[in-house]
Amino acid sequence: MRISEIAYLRMEELGLRLGLVSLLQIAWIAATVPILIAWLPFPWLGWFRRTLLGFARRGKLLQSNTKLTVPQRFFSHFYVVAVFWTTILLAAVWYYAIKMLPSLIEQDLFSTITSHLTGGSHAFSLNKSLSMREHVSNVWLSVFLLLLMELQVLRRFYETIYVFNYSPSARMHIFGYLAGLFFYTAAPLSLCCTFAPDVFDFVKNLVAEFIVKGKDRMSRPEFNIWMFVTPFLRLRWYAWIGAVIFFWGWVHQYRCHEILGSLREKNEKLEEYVIPYGDWFEYVSSPHYSAEIVIYGGLLVASGGADLSLWLLFAFVVTNLAFAATETQRWYLHKFDDYPPNRYAIFPFLY
């Protein structure tokens, strides 16, 4: 293959990579900006605020005469999609890391040795080697982030089946339903978007090789436990700090969901709402939303904060949940005369 053809293919791969990253970033911005506009305290934006709230409301907050709704138990669809999609991404990226990265490192080492022997540029060779090491590190970091995401969506799927007991009359707007499907498709992809095209090409070539050669003639990498453990031991300090933050929010969100689920079990015949108490409910009205922000904040910290896509994902999570928590707080205050006055909406002691 000529040098010009190789350069063209590399430019095409770079274009696909940047195209996917840009598409995700635009999507997160497009999802966040309308919520920020609805926050603006201008009377002439009241219609826009009410429209957006109509899309976001569900369950107790949704008006009974709202059209274009689906049962709230369809929440489980979000996590079916999330578990399926996150598992595919995790398996693909992990297998790519195990099978492809060692060969890339060997090629980089061979290229570096050749450059030294032939009198090539040492600076260029060093920069290339550092770039390859950074690529390897980022791939394994994404495997780590996808593992955390897998734990999150698996737990949420479990909760929709065994923890929550949705009322048969509970509904949510169809736009909220579609937004949930979008979120749980785009969020896992944002954790590995910078090299996802490389992984997709790897999987495509793997499938083509399987079709041509068959299962018995496929090359099989040697597996041992250290291949799975060692790369994670080499993760930088911020990955583990982010994981601690993630699990802090993860545990508290589960506890808060258990509290909400127990309220429905106690009052499913009466169809009455009661004030929840316990855990972070002592501080805020929507602690499960607070915990969700902590969870995605943990993912952001674990990533090192170098990827704009993850910052935009986090910005959407904060903006969307704070907007929803404000409406929940307003509903509680209107519904209960004895609602605890010291509870904030979503951020303890702040808002």
DARA-V474309 format. One record per backbone hydrogen bond with DSSP energy under -0.5 kcal/mol. CO is the residue of the C=O (numbers start at 1). NH is the residue of the N-H. E is the energy in kcal/mol with one decimal. If there is no record, write none. Layout:
co={CO/CO}
nh={NH/NH}
e={E/E}
This chain:
co={2/3/4/5/6/7/8/9/10/11/12/13/14/15/16/17/18/19/20/21/22/23/24/25/26/27/28/29/30/32/32/33/34/35/36/37/40/41/42/43/45/46/47/48/49/50/51/52/53/57/58/59/63/68/70/71/72/73/74/74/75/75/76/77/78/79/80/81/82/83/84/85/86/87/88/89/90/91/92/93/94/95/96/96/100/101/102/103/104/105/106/107/108/109/110/111/112/113/114/115/116/121/122/123/124/125/126/127/128/129/130/131/132/133/134/135/136/137/138/139/140/141/142/143/144/145/146/147/148/149/150/151/152/153/154/155/156/157/158/158/159/159/167/170/171/172/173/174/175/176/177/178/179/180/182/182/183/185/186/187/188/189/192/192/195/195/196/197/198/199/200/201/202/203/204/205/206/207/208/209/209/210/214/215/219/224/224/225/225/226/229/229/230/232/236/236/237/238/239/240/241/242/243/244/245/246/247/248/249/250/251/252/253/254/255/256/257/258/259/260/261/262/263/264/267/267/278/279/280/280/283/286/286/287/288/289/290/291/292/293/294/295/296/297/298/299/300/300/301/306/307/307/308/309/310/311/312/313/314/315/316/317/318/319/320/321/322/323/324/325/326/327/328/329/330/331/332/335/336/340/344/345/346/347/347/351}
nh={6/7/8/9/10/11/12/13/14/15/16/17/18/19/20/21/22/23/24/25/26/27/28/29/30/31/32/33/34/35/36/37/38/39/40/40/42/43/45/46/49/50/51/52/53/54/55/56/57/173/61/62/66/174/172/74/75/76/77/78/78/79/80/81/82/83/84/85/86/87/88/89/90/91/92/93/94/95/96/97/98/99/100/101/104/105/106/107/108/109/110/111/112/113/114/115/116/117/118/120/119/125/126/127/128/129/130/131/132/133/134/135/136/137/138/139/140/141/142/143/144/145/146/147/148/149/150/151/152/153/154/155/156/157/158/159/160/161/161/162/163/164/170/72/59/70/177/178/179/180/181/182/183/184/185/186/187/189/190/191/191/192/195/196/198/199/200/201/202/203/204/205/206/207/208/209/210/211/212/213/214/214/217/218/221/227/228/228/229/230/232/233/234/235/239/240/241/242/243/244/245/246/247/248/249/250/251/252/253/254/255/256/257/258/259/260/261/262/263/264/265/266/267/268/271/272/281/282/283/284/344/289/290/291/292/293/294/295/296/297/298/299/300/301/302/303/304/305/304/308/310/311/312/313/314/315/316/317/318/319/320/321/322/323/324/325/326/327/328/329/330/331/332/333/334/335/336/337/339/343/285/286/348/350/351/345}
e={-2.1/-2.7/-2.0/-2.4/-2.4/-2.2/-2.3/-2.4/-2.4/-2.2/-2.2/-2.3/-2.7/-2.3/-2.2/-2.2/-2.8/-2.2/-2.3/-2.4/-2.6/-2.1/-2.4/-2.2/-2.9/-1.7/-1.6/-2.7/-0.7/-0.5/-2.0/-2.6/-2.1/-1.0/-0.7/-1.2/-1.7/-0.5/-1.9/-1.9/-2.4/-2.5/-2.1/-2.4/-2.4/-2.0/-1.5/-1.7/-2.1/-1.2/-2.0/-1.0/-1.6/-3.0/-2.4/-1.9/-2.0/-1.7/-1.8/-0.6/-1.1/-0.9/-1.8/-2.4/-2.4/-2.5/-2.2/-2.9/-2.7/-2.1/-1.8/-2.5/-2.8/-2.6/-2.6/-2.9/-2.5/-2.3/-2.3/-2.4/-2.1/-2.8/-2.3/-1.1/-2.0/-2.4/-2.1/-2.4/-2.3/-2.6/-2.8/-2.5/-2.2/-2.5/-2.6/-2.1/-1.9/-2.4/-2.2/-3.2/-0.7/-1.9/-2.5/-2.5/-2.3/-2.1/-2.6/-2.3/-2.1/-2.3/-2.3/-2.1/-2.5/-2.5/-2.5/-2.2/-2.1/-2.0/-2.1/-1.9/-1.9/-2.4/-2.7/-1.9/-1.9/-2.4/-2.4/-1.9/-1.8/-2.6/-2.2/-1.8/-2.3/-2.1/-2.2/-2.4/-1.9/-0.9/-0.6/-2.9/-1.8/-2.9/-1.5/-2.3/-2.9/-2.8/-1.9/-2.5/-2.4/-1.9/-1.8/-2.3/-2.6/-2.2/-1.1/-2.9/-3.0/-0.9/-2.0/-0.7/-0.9/-1.5/-1.0/-0.6/-0.6/-1.7/-2.9/-2.4/-2.1/-2.6/-2.6/-2.6/-2.0/-2.5/-2.2/-2.5/-2.1/-2.2/-2.2/-3.0/-0.6/-1.7/-0.5/-1.0/-0.5/-1.3/-0.6/-1.0/-1.6/-2.1/-0.7/-1.4/-1.0/-1.2/-1.3/-0.9/-1.9/-2.5/-1.7/-2.0/-2.2/-2.6/-2.5/-1.9/-2.1/-2.5/-2.5/-1.7/-2.4/-1.7/-2.1/-2.4/-2.4/-2.2/-1.9/-2.2/-2.7/-2.2/-1.5/-1.4/-1.7/-1.9/-1.3/-0.7/-1.6/-0.8/-2.2/-1.4/-1.7/-2.1/-2.7/-0.9/-1.8/-2.9/-1.4/-2.1/-2.0/-2.6/-2.3/-2.2/-2.3/-1.7/-1.9/-2.5/-2.7/-1.6/-0.6/-1.0/-1.3/-0.6/-0.6/-1.3/-2.4/-2.1/-2.4/-2.4/-2.1/-2.2/-2.6/-2.5/-3.0/-2.3/-2.4/-2.0/-2.1/-2.7/-1.8/-1.3/-2.0/-2.7/-2.1/-2.1/-2.4/-2.3/-1.7/-2.4/-2.6/-0.5/-1.0/-1.3/-2.3/-1.5/-0.6/-2.1/-2.3/-1.2}
